[in-house]
Structure formats: C-alpha cells, structure tokens
Amino acid sequence: MTESGVRRASRPQDAVRLLFVLDRCGALCESTTDGAISQGEVAVVRGQKRLQALDFWLRNPDYLADELLTQVENGDADDAEWALAQAHMLLEGDEPDVSRYPMLRWRFGAWEPLDDALALLLSHGLIRVEAVGEPPAKVERWDYYLLAAGRELALELRADAPDLAWYDERAVVVVAVAGQRSGSQLKEIQYRQAEYERTVWKDSISGITDRVRERLEQITAQRVGAGA
C-alpha cells in the first residue's frame, strides 16, 4: 500500500509479472529481421505502449474479464465457453480486489513506471531492451526482448513456484484477448471503458467489478436461454 491507500506491487512482484508477460505475450523471434542477432532472444514485445496495455489487463482482472465478454458478444472469441469460464474465474470471490494493482491514467492511457522492474530483469541477464530509431533524440519506441535465460526461469517458476501461478495463468488469458495487436490498438480498446477514459490525469484508474459481474450474469442467462 502507498500513503494514499492504493495498492502497489513490490519490485520483485513487478519483475515476475513482466517476465510472464514477455514469455506468454511476446512475438516469436525467428530471424535476424527481429533484431535477435547474438544474445539468445526468443520473444519480443514491441513498444512500451503495448507492454503497458498488456500489463494493465494483467493487473486489472475486472477489465480483462469485461473484454472477454465483449469478444463473446461480438463473436470474436475463438472459444466462447472458454472465454466465459475465464471471465467467471477472474471475477470469482475477492480475486478482483486481491489481484488488482491499479495503474495511473497518463497522457496516452494507463501507465506505471516499469524501469526498476525491467532493470532487475536486465541485471540478471533475462531480457534485453532496444531503442528503435536514433537515440537519444529520435527514439521511436522501445522493444523488450526475452532472452533464453528468461524463458528458462519462467519455465522453472511455472514448475516450482505454485504461488506465482496466477501471473502465468492470467498472462495466457491476456494474450488470448490481445493477440499481437499493437499498443495503440490495445489502448483504443481500453479507452472504450468509460471509467478508464474519464479518470483524471495522474489519478489511479478505478475498478469496474460490480458492473462486469452483472454483465456476466446477463450474458450467461441469455446463452442458457438460447441453448448455447
């Protein structure tokens, strides 16, 4: 907790969460065209905007559940029953409150400083961060590469640290929702939430749990009534 009462994760918690985001949500590095030349890069998340958008859904289970429901209603979910089951788990009991780590509403949407957590991963040789453009004056974006050592650690944590399973399981849901859409595309989706869009700049984005639970009940009832 901070003095304002807003929950904040520790540096190691942030680092583990980002490790699983990169492992589960990163695009596969297949050749030197990805910039993966010499350091064993295996996956990449292109752009801080995309990284922040993925992290927002991982840190806010109610918003992630609501996007699952939107995909079900729009017919965009690859497996509607799976999506509904995941939404139910995300909203079950006190998970939305226990698992939520709010983010600030910044100029381009949800944002939190991730430098400390990324530095921890960098210092252990788990990731590489690359500036695209001509730093320092003309950096177009930052790309985040997961190295082979990072993937190995993610595999070890997955097998040996069941208390961290939540991060990994939710990252699987996040990538199912996000696909490989750009950060700008993901931010546009997130801005459709009134609570998100109307949050005052530099304030924490509030939860939407009650509204999403009602929506889940309505969609479930409709599908049962339709024999889905």
Protein Blocks (a to p, Z undefined) as FASTA:
>chain_A
ZZkopacddfklmmmmmmmmmmmmpccdfbfknopaknopabdcehjklmmmmmmmmmmm
mlmmmmmmmmmmnopafblmlmmmmmmmmmgcjllmmmpccddddfkocaddfklmmmmm
mmnopaccddedjdfklcfbdcddddfklmmmmmmmmmmmmmlmmmmmmmmmmmmmnmma
dfklmmmmmmmpmklmmpcghiacddfklmmmmmmmmmmmmmmmnoZZ
